[in-house]
Amino acid sequence: MEQNRISLGDITVATADRLARLLGAPEPQVERNLEEWPEARQVMRRLGAAFRVVTGGGFLDLYFHPDCVRCDRDAVVAAGPINAPEARRLVSRLARH
């Protein structure tokens, strides 16, 4: 934790999709390769919207990396830091599952 903010880091697109579903996002319209830009962008939209609802208006800064820079493997979604109250609301919601 730095300056009352928590860094979420990098997650695979599949994990971002699962997190979106756990937070109450609707199922995706079409199941395709989530690691392609249009599908990953849809996942990020769903996750961002679900995060906003769960945290009472919080913003989740997401960025798509088609190839993981560090591991040179799967595509990842980089999630920016969130403030501590948003993190508590997020964890509270996830604890229900």
Buried (B, 14 or more C-beta within 10 A) or exposed (E): EEEEEBEBEBBBBBBBBBBBBBBEBEEBEEEEEBBEEEBBEBBBEBBBBBBBEBBEEBEBEBEBBEEBEEEEEBBBBBBEBBBEEBBEBBEEBEEEE
